[in-house]
Amino acid sequence: MVASKKNVYPFNTDTTGYQLDDADEIQAILEHARDSVLPFSGEYKASWLLNDFESPIWYTTKRGKGSIIDGKGVETDNITWNVTLPNGNNLCDDRYRILLDNIKKTSFLFRNGIITGKVIGNRRWHDVTGSLLVLAKFLVLYEDRYLPHKYGFNLLDQQGLNQFSINYSKGGITFALELPQRALLLFYQSAFNSECPLEVYSAIPNIDEELCKSIYLKLRETNLMRPLKSGEFKGALVFDLQRISSILNCDKESMSSERMRAFLRQFEIELKESELLVKYNIKSDYHGHRTPLLTDALNNPSNENSLVAITGHFEVLLFAHRHLPETSPNPCYLSINTARKAAMKYTKIDGRTPLLPIDIGLSYMNGAMKLVYKYGENLIDLYLEFLDKSYKPSKIKDINIEASIMRKNRLLFNRLSRLEKYRDLCIELNLSYPHTSTSKTKNKNTSEEYDLFSCLGDVMAASAILIAIMKPSRDDEIINLKRDCLYHELGGGYYLKLYLGKSNVGEAYEEVIKPIPYITAKSIELLQKLGNGIDIIMGTDTSDTLFYAPLSGLTNVGRVSKGVLNTKLDNLGDKLKIRLDEHKRRWYVRVHEMRKFFLILLFWHGRFNVLDAARDIAGHVDAEHIYRYVEANFPRTDLCAFEADFAIHCLSSQDRYDDFTHVDDSFEALRELVCKHFGVSSLEFIHQNEWEQYVRDLRNEDGFYLKPHSIQCETDDGQLVSFEISLIFGEAIYNAK
């Protein structure tokens, strides 16, 4: 929503008194035109900003919802402004009021759509605002040069933007803010009471192994290191990240980034034996497949896309110059493209996240189906009966009301588990407790006894898998499902209603209804039963969310967040004993991986015949978007073979592609090219194996490639999407024609 404005412009946009049918629309168009050319001079107030503009924390709406209760945001999207700067000051200090004011106003205008001309969604707004805060820290790091406390971003020059971009390309925000350099200076000074030599400093991120050991031997006697109190590496000395971040004037999250942990691990001698960048403590049985090798984490630069993204965020600063000319950089003197070109050579080529191996994906899917179909109903019945009796003590007979909660729960569970309707379930799943500590239920070296709480989490994880793998979904789409998301047509199938995660305008998301298989519908029905049962017992109303379950105990219920769901997915991976890789890592699946898994397998099976169906299932507008998935996840040789086979199939049609409604006339040009190569007027005069091999060779040499695309148009019946496949000739072939 556009903030309110005072009408102080040289032209009048007021339509009062005029008899216009579209007066409101015309006024909105005029105001939009005004915002596009004139500086903003309105109040910094908007419906999405729930508290005062000057507050150190902004509480904002999320998907159109959110409120402030007792001074705290509830279901809100928050931005924290009181961050620590590299010199030890706080961004909210009076000294940096000008800098903070610029960031806040730029962020406000960006989300309101005044800078870009369109309303921005929360995710992009968060990303851009976060990047502006990082750039502010960079300016403070070189405060003598940029004087941000006086001029905000106004003195940022091309050299500085290039320097930031190059540092970022070498190691992300960690390197952009020079955290390894600052940490090394601290360690060397603390260990040897002298300045760090230039040759050591210049070697970052790789520090000499003997020097690392010497520094460790000195620092282990200081308060910069501490012993781990639990976990696989209990007793090992590691850096006290809280203390070091306090000394270096950065947040603990920055010290915990993958690149920074890899740099610090060189000095944590007792953990260096592992070839992986292992975490201090993990809740799962094994480290996940995303755990990188230490050498990779230490030396991998940023990828091209991340560099393009963060420098693109800085473009917002340049666009804001019209509204904030005194504190924003002048776009006449800065070039984002120049900074990108200077830094791009230090990046790595973008690589997609690895595709979920077929055997692992099927193991998850089969395990999930078994849990849902065979055990899901009984597990939820057992839990709801347990919750009803434990939440209402008057329903419990022969159990001492004064006994401890743990003892009462144990006695109640033992009684319920002996009932005939639950006896087989508890025996098959080895259910022995209502709820126990993680260490007791998830020790891979002991006999496997499980509790009701963890098994209920497994059902929830299994349901998420069957929703994601059978109806490809994004994390946000699943977490934000409503309880009434399931539809069933009498005599027909099941349908899922959801809001697409990316097809949004601001906080308004497109709602779609997609067909789903029965097992997915069964999973949703279980979650509906669980949530409705909890509401009845506890007298609550959580009907706006599907994923509602016990969180840290059987009676401590709440909305399931993305983090909680991921933990439950990890637990299920351990229960299913998903195979380990060569580095003893287990593939703990995530929602976005299952989405890709389904779409890639669908294309593998049906090739171009199912591409448009995959587009519709995935919620994409254009088939080209799905094909990018395919191109990024198939080996080049396979992709070339698929495209060559499709082209050959089209050319082989005796009725000149009448059966191929999704191809265009470009295939006729390929037919002519093949005939010309062999000096004939028709393919019938060439041995089929010869011309087919020629087409395959053409594709392998990039003589042509296929480009699927969708054409949209509006009709009386709604939106119509036409799917086409075009054949594009390579430059060499095109020039030779």
Secondary structure as UniProt FT lines:
FT   TURN            16..17
FT   TURN            21..22
FT   HELIX           23..37
FT   TURN            47..48
FT   TURN            53..54
FT   STRAND          57..60
FT   TURN            63..64
FT   STRAND          67..69
FT   TURN            70..71
FT   STRAND          72..74
FT   STRAND          77..80
FT   TURN            86..87
FT   TURN            91..92
FT   HELIX           94..96
FT   HELIX           97..111
FT   TURN            112..116
FT   HELIX           122..141
FT   HELIX           143..146
FT   HELIX           148..151
FT   TURN            152..155
FT   HELIX           158..176
FT   TURN            177..178
FT   HELIX           179..192
FT   HELIX           198..202
FT   TURN            203..205
FT   HELIX           209..219
FT   TURN            220..221
FT   TURN            223..224
FT   STRAND          225..227
FT   TURN            232..235
FT   STRAND          237..239
FT   HELIX           241..248
FT   HELIX           252..255
FT   HELIX           258..265
FT   TURN            266..267
FT   HELIX           269..271
FT   TURN            272..273
FT   STRAND          287..288
FT   TURN            289..290
FT   HELIX           294..299
FT   HELIX           304..319
FT   HELIX           320..322
FT   TURN            325..327
FT   TURN            331..332
FT   HELIX           336..344
FT   TURN            345..346
FT   HELIX           358..370
FT   HELIX           371..376
FT   HELIX           377..391
FT   HELIX           393..395
FT   TURN            401..402
FT   HELIX           405..417
FT   HELIX           420..428
FT   TURN            429..430
FT   STRAND          431..433
FT   HELIX           438..441
FT   TURN            444..445
FT   STRAND          450..451
FT   HELIX           452..470
FT   HELIX           475..479
FT   TURN            483..484
FT   STRAND          486..488
FT   TURN            490..491
FT   STRAND          494..505
FT   TURN            506..507
FT   STRAND          508..516
FT   HELIX           518..538
FT   TURN            543..544
FT   STRAND          548..553
FT   TURN            554..555
FT   STRAND          556..559
FT   HELIX           562..575
FT   TURN            576..577
FT   TURN            582..583
FT   STRAND          585..586
FT   HELIX           591..606
FT   HELIX           607..610
FT   HELIX           611..618
FT   HELIX           623..633
FT   HELIX           636..651
FT   TURN            654..659
FT   TURN            661..662
FT   HELIX           666..678
FT   HELIX           683..685
FT   HELIX           688..700
FT   TURN            701..702
FT   STRAND          704..715
FT   TURN            716..717
FT   STRAND          718..729
FT   HELIX           731..736
//
